[in-house]
Amino acid sequence: MLGYLYQVRIALLWAARQSTLGNFTLSVETLDDVSFTDDKDATVVLQTKHSINSQATLSDLSTELWKTLRVWMDGYVSGEVPQDAARFLIATTTVSAGSACASLAIGERERDIESAANLLKHAATTSTNTALKDTYDAFLALPPDQKINLLSTIYIVGGEPNAADIEKAIKEAIHYVSIRHVDVALQMLEGWWFKRVVYELLNNGQGITRLEFDSQISEIQESLKRDALPINDEIDSLMVALSELPEYANRPFYKQVELVGAGSGRIRNAITSYLQAFRQRSAWMRDDLLFETDLRSYDHRLVEEWALLREQICDELGEEPAEAELAKAGRAILKWAEDAPIPIRSGVSVPWVCRGSFHMLAEDLKVGWHPDFRGRLEVAFDTGAMAHLPADETI
């Protein structure tokens, strides 16, 4: 399981790096562990090898090396992988000095294809590992020119970040997304990335393109600007089931909607919006995107706008309005709160943040829909149940 998680995260790291170099379509577990293609031909394929043993090294006799070589030899001979595609073995272990692996390093100074071919030939002819005999035989059977051509496309990268350290490497690769909130940016990017990779694996998708990757990066950047806030996808898609409504029947914000005669659909919307706003506001606080003073200031603005609207509507009621008129006025105030375009920041456009914040205020009796909401709630609740609620005051 750790290997699969590492594979997904190393794919993200390399996608972030490749996005600065040119177009690509990334696929996971198609041609190789990870492949980058251009115009349907593989240009880069990656094999990832994760080890929890920090003292392990990658040598010419390493089983993981020869398993990878067998995959690449088969792909090279069959033509499934273009012969000139770059092949990278990404390992968390270090590379043994003087080995064929060291001769296949990325750096031009270290690379020595002839030496690598000779060292691998020596390993294949002297190894006593019978489990790899077929792989050794396949390598030895390759014509010399094919050996050289294949090895010239192979790059072995050792000492890469392991599962515990790769987060730091990804942060460094995406540091430009948000200097102030790189942790949140990574959290958002990984949330999208894991879902996207799972979709690819389950649906045999067409791969993740650079355009799609860069589009997601841009979306995250926009959401983390000073005039915006990121919206959690799971919170945004939340919808309370009708069967769950009775669970909230004794909550003040529920009673407030019920008092004005609103239907079950609006009660359901009130509960959903309340939960969405509560969870999203809490997430922003946890991520240091908003502070208590920011929320108090926003709530104060909502209360002020509500108070003016309430006075305007109540002024039209007359001195002794009938109950039906009071309920109608309450529904009008509720409708205004449901539709009010008062964003917490100018770049936050989802309506449930404002709507749900109003219902949070209604829960605390800071605002209400019925013109006499406090008096009616005192009847609906006994004195003990109302004791914890705040007095009628502005924030």
C-alpha positions in Angstrom: 0.0 0.0 0.0 2.8 2.4 0.9 4.3 1.8 -2.6 1.1 2.7 -4.3 0.7 5.9 -2.3 4.3 6.8 -3.1 3.7 6.1 -6.7 0.8 8.6 -6.8 2.7 11.3 -5.0 5.9 10.9 -7.1 3.6 11.2 -10.1 2.4 14.5 -8.7 5.9 15.7 -8.0 7.0 14.9 -11.6 3.9 16.4 -13.1 4.7 19.6 -11.2 8.2 19.5 -12.6 7.2 18.6 -16.1 4.6 21.3 -16.3 7.4 23.9 -16.5 9.0 22.1 -19.4 6.3 21.4 -22.0 3.0 19.6 -22.8 2.3 16.1 -21.6 -0.3 13.6 -20.8 0.3 11.6 -17.6 -0.9 8.1 -17.1 -0.5 5.9 -14.1 0.1 2.1 -14.4 -0.3 2.0 -18.2 3.0 1.6 -19.9 4.9 1.7 -16.7 4.3 2.9 -13.1 4.0 6.5 -14.5 4.3 7.6 -18.1 4.4 11.0 -19.8 3.3 11.0 -23.4 3.2 13.6 -26.2 1.0 13.0 -29.2 0.3 9.5 -27.9 3.9 8.3 -27.9 5.6 7.9 -24.5 8.4 10.4 -24.1 9.2 9.6 -20.4 8.3 6.5 -18.4 9.0 6.2 -14.7 9.4 3.2 -12.4 9.2 4.0 -8.7 10.8 1.9 -6.0 10.2 2.8 -2.4 12.1 1.4 0.5 11.4 1.9 4.2 15.0 0.8 4.9 17.0 4.1 4.9 20.3 2.1 4.8 19.5 0.2 1.7 21.4 0.8 -1.6 20.6 0.1 -5.2 23.4 -2.1 -6.7 23.9 -4.1 -9.9 22.4 -7.2 -8.2 19.3 -5.5 -6.8 16.2 -7.4 -7.6 14.2 -4.2 -8.1 16.7 -3.0 -10.7 16.4 -6.2 -12.7 12.6 -6.3 -12.5 12.5 -2.9 -13.9 15.0 -3.7 -16.6 12.9 -6.7 -17.6 9.8 -4.4 -18.0 11.8 -2.0 -20.1 13.4 -4.7 -22.2 10.0 -6.2 -23.0 8.6 -2.8 -23.9 11.7 -1.9 -26.0 11.7 -5.2 -28.0 7.9 -5.2 -28.6 7.8 -1.5 -29.5 5.1 -0.8 -26.9 7.3 1.9 -25.5 9.0 4.0 -28.2 12.7 3.1 -28.3 13.8 6.7 -27.8 11.6 7.3 -24.8 13.5 8.3 -21.7 13.1 5.7 -18.9 13.6 6.8 -15.3 14.0 4.5 -12.3 13.1 6.6 -9.3 14.4 5.1 -6.0 14.4 6.2 -2.4 17.6 4.2 -1.8 21.0 5.5 -2.7 23.0 4.2 -5.6 26.1 2.2 -5.0 29.3 3.9 -6.1 31.0 2.3 -9.1 27.9 0.4 -10.1 26.1 0.3 -13.4 23.4 2.3 -11.6 25.9 5.0 -11.0 27.0 4.9 -14.6 23.3 5.5 -15.6 22.9 8.7 -13.5 21.3 11.8 -15.0 24.5 13.9 -14.9 26.5 13.8 -18.1 29.8 13.5 -16.2 28.7 10.4 -14.4 27.1 8.6 -17.3 29.0 5.9 -19.0 26.8 3.6 -21.1 29.6 1.2 -22.1 30.6 0.7 -18.5 27.0 0.2 -17.4 26.5 -2.5 -20.1 29.7 -4.3 -19.0 28.8 -4.2 -15.3 25.3 -5.4 -15.9 26.6 -8.2 -18.1 29.0 -9.2 -15.3 26.1 -9.2 -12.8 23.9 -11.3 -15.1 26.6 -13.9 -15.7 27.8 -14.2 -12.1 24.5 -13.9 -10.0 23.2 -16.9 -8.3 19.7 -15.5 -8.0 17.7 -18.2 -9.8 14.5 -16.2 -9.6 15.9 -13.7 -12.0 17.5 -16.3 -14.4 15.0 -15.5 -17.2 15.6 -11.8 -16.9 19.4 -12.3 -17.0 19.1 -14.5 -20.0 16.9 -11.9 -21.8 19.5 -9.2 -21.1 22.4 -11.3 -22.3 20.4 -12.2 -25.4 20.0 -8.6 -26.5 22.3 -7.7 -29.4 25.1 -5.4 -28.3 23.7 -2.4 -30.2 20.2 -2.8 -28.7 21.8 -3.1 -25.2 23.6 0.2 -25.8 20.5 1.9 -27.3 18.3 0.8 -24.5 20.7 1.7 -21.7 21.3 5.2 -23.3 17.6 5.9 -22.6 17.7 4.8 -19.0 18.3 7.2 -16.1 18.6 6.0 -12.5 17.8 8.6 -9.9 18.6 7.5 -6.4 18.2 9.1 -3.0 14.8 10.6 -4.0 12.4 11.7 -1.2 10.7 8.8 0.5 7.0 8.7 1.4 7.7 10.8 4.6 9.8 13.4 2.9 8.1 13.8 -0.5 5.7 16.3 0.8 8.6 18.8 1.2 9.7 18.1 -2.4 6.2 18.7 -3.7 5.9 22.0 -1.8 9.2 23.2 -3.3 7.9 22.3 -6.8 4.7 24.3 -6.3 6.0 27.1 -4.1 4.9 29.6 -6.7 1.2 28.8 -6.2 1.0 30.6 -2.9 3.9 31.9 -0.8 1.6 32.6 2.2 -0.4 29.4 2.2 1.7 26.6 0.5 0.4 24.0 3.0 -3.2 24.7 2.0 -2.2 24.8 -1.7 -0.6 21.3 -1.3 -3.6 20.0 0.6 -6.0 21.2 -2.2 -3.8 20.0 -5.0 -3.3 16.5 -3.5 -7.0 16.3 -2.8 -7.7 16.9 -6.4 -4.8 14.7 -7.6 -5.7 11.6 -5.7 -9.3 11.7 -6.9 -8.2 12.3 -10.4 -5.7 9.4 -10.4 -8.4 7.0 -8.9 -10.7 8.0 -11.7 -8.0 7.2 -14.3 -7.4 3.8 -12.7 -11.1 2.8 -12.4 -12.2 4.2 -15.8 -9.2 3.5 -18.0 -9.1 7.2 -18.7 -7.2 9.1 -21.3 -4.6 10.5 -18.9 -4.1 13.8 -17.1 -2.9 16.5 -19.4 -0.6 19.4 -18.6 -3.5 21.8 -19.5 -5.7 20.1 -16.9 -2.9 20.2 -14.3 -2.1 23.9 -15.0 -5.8 24.7 -14.9 -6.1 23.2 -11.4 -3.0 25.1 -10.3 -4.5 28.3 -11.5 -7.8 27.6 -9.8 -5.9 27.1 -6.5 -3.9 30.2 -7.0 -7.1 32.3 -7.6 -8.8 30.8 -4.5 -5.8 31.8 -2.3 -5.6 35.4 -3.3 -6.3 38.0 -0.7 -9.8 38.7 -2.0 -10.7 35.0 -2.2 -10.9 31.9 -0.1 -10.8 28.2 -1.2 -14.0 26.2 -1.2 -13.8 22.6 -0.1 -15.4 20.4 -2.8 -16.9 17.9 -0.4 -18.5 20.7 1.6 -19.8 22.4 -1.6 -21.5 19.1 -2.7 -23.1 18.4 0.7 -26.9 17.9 0.7 -28.8 16.8 3.8 -31.3 14.0 3.1 -35.0 14.7 3.8 -35.0 11.8 6.3 -32.4 13.6 8.4 -34.6 16.7 9.0 -36.1 15.5 12.2 -32.6 15.3 13.8 -32.5 19.1 13.7 -36.1 19.8 14.7 -35.2 21.2 18.1 -32.5 23.5 16.9 -33.3 27.3 17.1 -32.4 27.9 13.5 -34.7 25.1 12.4 -37.6 26.5 14.5 -36.9 30.0 13.1 -37.7 28.7 9.5 -40.6 26.7 10.8 -42.1 29.7 12.6 -42.8 31.6 9.4 -44.4 28.6 7.6 -41.6 27.8 5.2 -41.9 24.4 3.5 -39.7 21.3 4.1 -37.5 22.2 1.0 -36.5 25.5 2.6 -35.9 23.8 6.0 -33.7 21.3 4.2 -31.8 24.1 2.5 -31.4 25.9 5.8 -29.8 22.8 7.5 -27.6 22.1 4.5 -26.4 25.7 4.3 -25.9 25.9 8.0 -23.6 22.8 8.0 -21.8 24.0 4.9 -21.0 27.4 6.3 -20.1 26.0 9.8 -17.7 23.4 8.3 -16.1 25.8 5.7 -15.6 28.6 8.2 -14.0 26.1 10.6 -11.7 24.9 7.8 -10.6 28.4 7.0 -9.8 29.0 10.6 -7.8 25.8 10.9 -5.8 26.8 7.9 -5.2 30.3 9.1 -7.0 31.7 6.1 -9.4 33.6 8.4 -9.2 34.6 12.0 -11.8 35.1 14.7 -11.8 38.9 14.1 -12.5 38.4 10.4 -15.6 36.2 11.1 -16.8 38.6 13.8 -16.5 41.5 11.4 -18.4 39.6 8.7 -21.2 38.5 11.1 -21.5 42.1 12.3 -22.1 43.2 8.7 -24.7 40.5 8.2 -26.5 41.5 11.4 -26.5 45.2 10.4 -27.9 44.5 6.9 -30.5 42.2 8.4 -31.6 44.7 11.0 -32.2 47.4 8.3 -34.2 45.0 6.1 -36.2 43.8 9.1 -37.2 47.3 10.1 -38.2 48.1 6.5 -40.5 45.1 6.3 -42.0 45.5 9.8 -42.8 49.2 9.1 -45.3 48.0 6.5 -47.2 45.7 8.9 -49.3 48.2 10.7 -50.0 48.3 14.5 -51.9 45.0 14.9 -51.0 42.7 12.1 -52.7 39.3 11.8 -50.7 36.1 12.2 -50.8 35.4 8.5 -49.3 38.8 7.8 -46.5 38.2 10.4 -45.7 34.9 8.8 -45.6 36.4 5.3 -43.3 39.2 6.5 -41.1 36.5 8.1 -40.9 34.6 4.9 -39.9 37.8 3.1 -37.1 38.3 5.6 -36.0 34.7 5.2 -36.1 34.9 1.4 -33.8 38.0 1.6 -31.4 36.1 3.8 -31.4 33.1 1.4 -30.6 35.3 -1.5 -28.5 38.1 0.1 -25.4 38.8 -2.0 -23.0 39.6 0.9 -19.8 37.7 0.2 -17.3 37.1 3.0 -14.7 38.2 0.4 -15.2 39.5 -3.1 -13.8 36.4 -4.7 -16.1 34.0 -2.8 -19.1 33.4 -5.0 -20.8 30.3 -3.5 -24.1 31.5 -2.0 -24.3 29.1 0.9 -21.5 30.8 2.8 -23.6 33.9 3.3 -26.9 32.0 3.6 -25.4 29.5 6.1 -23.8 32.3 8.1 -27.3 33.8 8.5 -28.6 30.5 9.8 -25.7 30.3 12.2 -26.7 33.7 13.5 -30.3 32.5 13.7 -29.1 29.6 15.8 -27.7 32.1 18.3 -30.7 34.4 18.0 -28.6 37.2 16.6 -31.1 37.4 13.8 -34.5 36.0 13.1 -37.2 35.8 10.5 -40.5 36.1 12.3 -41.1 39.8 13.4 -41.6 38.4 16.9 -39.1 35.6 16.7 -37.8 35.9 20.3 -41.3 35.8 21.8 -42.4 32.8 19.6 -39.2 30.9 20.4 -39.8 31.3 24.1 -43.1 29.6 23.6 -41.5 26.9 21.5 -38.7 26.2 24.0 -39.0 26.0 27.7 -37.1 28.6 29.8 -34.2 26.1 30.5 -33.6 25.4 26.9 -33.5 29.2 26.1 -31.1 30.0 29.0 -27.9 29.4 27.0 -29.0 31.6 24.1 -27.6 35.2 24.0 -29.6 38.3 24.8 -31.0 40.5 22.0 -27.9 42.5 21.1 -25.8 43.2 18.0 -22.4 41.7 17.5 
